[in-house]
Amino acid sequence: MKIGLIDVDSHNFPNLCLMKLSAYHKAKGHTVEWWNTKERYDLVYKSRVFTDTYSKDTITVTNAEQVIFGGTGYDTKNRLPPEVEHSYPDYSIYPQFFGIAYGFLSRGCPRNCGFCIVSGKEGRKSVKVADLSEFWKWQPEIKIMDANLLACPDHENLIEQLIRSRAWVDFSQGLDIRLVNRDNVSLLNRVRIKAVHFAWDNPDEDLTGYFQRFLDLTAIKSSRQRRVYVLTNYGSTHEQDLYRVNTLRAMGFDPYVMIYERPTAPPVTRHLQRWVNNKRLFYAVPRFEDYIPGRKEV
């Protein structure tokens, strides 16, 4: 069989599903390549992570016997078959990310946040789904994509696997700051951490005590390695957004502004995102009008 792959989003991040599908088909002796309009295919996979809000699917496939659509950008209910899900990813299809392993050690999250699809898609419990060896073979860097690793009952064993790898680890999707304690931070202190991400999504929930507890326990010295996603345009005011950004910076964390349903966000929120995420100096001021869009930056 001749297999074509289409990464619909192409957002500077490899598509893990396509890497697993490629590995699965190559193991069966099939020819696998990126889809080309000039070729003919027995089967084409179109994988899409984001919905129309963030990326449009403008690709029409007319040169394949069968086209399979997959990923949360199309449907949150579709799943890879177990034999594909547990295939070692074919990293060769993304040579630009050479040396980095991507994968999930756990799936699911008990939080069930309204803006997030994870609990509905993967379940309201965080459960172990793989050992590190399923997607890592001595790459110098590992990106963990779990939604809530610390909520998994097996998280200590999984962190110990990361310790033994001696690879640089980026907890890319965010650890739950509310679940941080002396025991799991003690384990995290033994991981070669490239970056650890947390999140402060709800402006009505004061998480400063949790962040301070992490600071008191962590061995991570650089604020650039202590990153925090700050959700905006989801029930928060501009003042609440500013408060979270400035509080985190004052505590020694690196905030990163995320905008929910970005096309509906007011200009001031988009301006805030550009200002903060460009790592410009940022100071809290009492006047809302100091952050109106179009204001000249110096």
N, C-alpha and C positions, 0 to 999 in steps of 0.2 A: 504493500500500500504506500501511496504517497500522501504525506500529511503536511498541511499548511497551518502555520500559527499566526494569529493576529493579536497583538497587544494593543487594544483599543485606546487605552489611556495614555501610555508612554509618558508617565509623570516622573521621569528620572529615578525610577525605582523598579527593580525587576519583578516580573509577574511570577510568583511562586507556583501557581497552578500550571502555567505553561511549561515551566521548567520540569515539573513532575510528569506532565503529559509527554513531553519530549523524551524523557528518560524511559518511560514506560513503552512507548512505541519503538524507540531505538533498540530496546532489549528484545523486542519481537522481530527485529530485522527490517523494520519499516524505514522508509526515507522520510526524514523530518527536516523542514526548512521554514524560514519565514515566508509567509504567503506573498506570491508574486502574481500580478495580473496577467502576465504572459505565459504562465504555466497552467497545467491542468492537475487537479487534485482529486483523490478519492474522498478525502475528509479534510475539512478545515475547522479549526477551533478558533472562536472569537471569545476572548476573555476581557472582561470589563469590571473594574473595581468601583468606579464612581457612576452616579446617575447623570441625567441630562443637566442637572444644576451645575455640575463642575466640568463635564466633558460630554461632547456630542458624539454619537456614533454615526459617522457619515460614510462608512465603508460598506459598499454593496458587493457581495461575492456572487459571481455568476459562473465561475470556472471550477466548481466542485460538485461532486455527486451528492455530498452531504455537508451541511454546516451545523455545528453544535455551538450554541451560545451558553456561556457560563460566567459566573462571578456575580457579586452583589450588585453590580451596576445593572444587571438584567433581572435577577431574582434571588432573594435571600434563602430560598428553599433548596436550590440545586446544590449537589454535593459531588465530589469526586468519588469514584468507586474506591473501596478500601485498598485494593491492589495498586491503584494509582496514588492515592493519598500517602501511602507509606513507601513510595519510591524515593530513592535518593535523587535529589534535584539534578537536572542537567544544567550545570552552571555555564557550560560552554556557549549557550545561546546568548548570553549576556557578557561578552568578554570585557566590556567596559567596567564591570563590577568584579573583576578577577580578584581573588584573595579574600572575599567576604562570603560567609555562610549565612543563609537566611532560613528561619523556620520557627515553628511553634512547639513549645514543650507542653503547653496547656491550652485548653480552649474553654470559653465560657466566662461569665461574670455574674456575681450575685446582685450587682447594683441596680440593673434594669433602668438606667437613665433614659429619659424620654428622647434625647437627641442621638442615642447610640443604638445600633442594630445588633450588637453582639449578644446580649441576653436573649433576644428573640430568635436569633439565628443559631447560636451555639449552646444555649441553655443558661439557666440562672445559677449554675454551679460551675466553679472553675475546676476542671479535672485534667489530670495528666493524659496526654495523647501520644507522647513520643519521648524517647531518650535522645540525648544530644547527638549520638552517633548516627541517627537517622538522616540528619542533614548536614553534619559537620565531619570533615576528614582533614584535619590539620590546617585549615585556613587560619591565617593570623588574626582575622577579625570575625566576630559573630554578631549578627543583629537578631535579637530576640523580639518576636512580633506578638507575643502573648498580650491579651487585653487586661488580665489581672492575675499575674503569676503568684503574688503573695497570698491570694485567696485560695490557691490550690493546696489541699492537704499534703501533697508531696513536694511542696516548693523547696524545702530544705535539701532534699535529695537532689533536686534538679539544679539548685544553685551550686551544690557540691560538684556536680558534673562540670559546671562552668569553671569552677575553681581548678579542677584537675586538667582542664583543657589548656590552661595558661595562655589562651587567646585573649585579645582585647574584646570586651563585650559592651555592646550598646543595647540597653533596654529601651528599644525605640518607641514602643507604644505607651509606655507609662506604667510605673509601679503605683500601687494604691498607697498614698501617704498615710491614710488612716490605719493601715495594717502594719506599719513599721513598728518594730520593737527591738529590744536589745539583742535578742537571739538572731533574728534574720539580718539585722544590720551587721552583726559580728561576722556572719557568713559573707555578706556583700563586701565587707572590708577586705576579704581575701580574694575577691574576684579582681582581675585586671580590668577595671572599668574605663571604657572610653567615654561613655556618657550614661547617666541615669536620668530618665524622664519621669516626672510626676504630672499631676493635673490638678488645677483648681478651677472646676467648672461651675459650681454653684456659688454665686456671689452672696447668697444668704447664709452660707455655711462658713464659719470662721475656722480656717485650717491653720492659722498661724502657730498654734500650740504643737500641732503635728510636725510642721516644718521645723520648728525649733528643736523638737525631740530628735529629728533626723540629724540636724546640725550637731547636736550634742554627742551623737553616737558615731557619725560617719568619719571615715578616714579620707574622704575626698576633699581636697584642699581648694581646687579651682571652682569658681562659680560657673565657669563655662561648661563644666562637666555636670553641674547640678541644674538641670533644665526643667521648666514647668510649663505645660500647656495651659493657656488661659482662654477659656471659651467665652466668646462675645456674641452679641445679637441673639441671645437665647434667654430672654427674661431679665437681662441686666441693663442698668443705666450706664451712661458714659462715666459718671462719677464712680460707680462700682468697678468698672473696668480699670480706671485709673488707679483706684485704691489697691486692687490686686496686683497690678503691674508694679507699682511703686513699693508696696509692702514686700513683695518678693525680692526686688532688687536691693532694698535696704537690708534684707536678711542675708543676702549673699547667694541668691538664686538667679538664674538666667531665664526670664519669662519669654514665652513665645505665643503670640496672639493667634488664636484660631477663630475664624468667623463662621458661624452656623448660617447656612443658606446665604452665602455671600452676596448674590445679586439683590437680596432684599435689605442688605445692611445699609444704614445711613452713611453718607460720605465721611462723617467724623470717625466712625469705627474703622473704615478702610484706611483712613489717614493714620489712625492709631496703630493699625497693624503694620503699615509700612515703616512708621517711625520706630516702633519697638523692634521689629524683626530685622531691620537693617542695622541693629546694634548701635544706634545713635545714642548719645547721652540724652537722658530723659529725666525731667524733674517735674514733680507734682506742683501744680499751681492752683489757686482757688478759683480762678475764672474759667468757666467753660469755653468762652469765646477765644481763649488763647490757642485752642486746638481746632479751629474751624478749617475745613479743607481750602486749599489754595493759599494758605499762609506761607509766606516765603521762608524756606529753611536756610539756616546759616551754618 
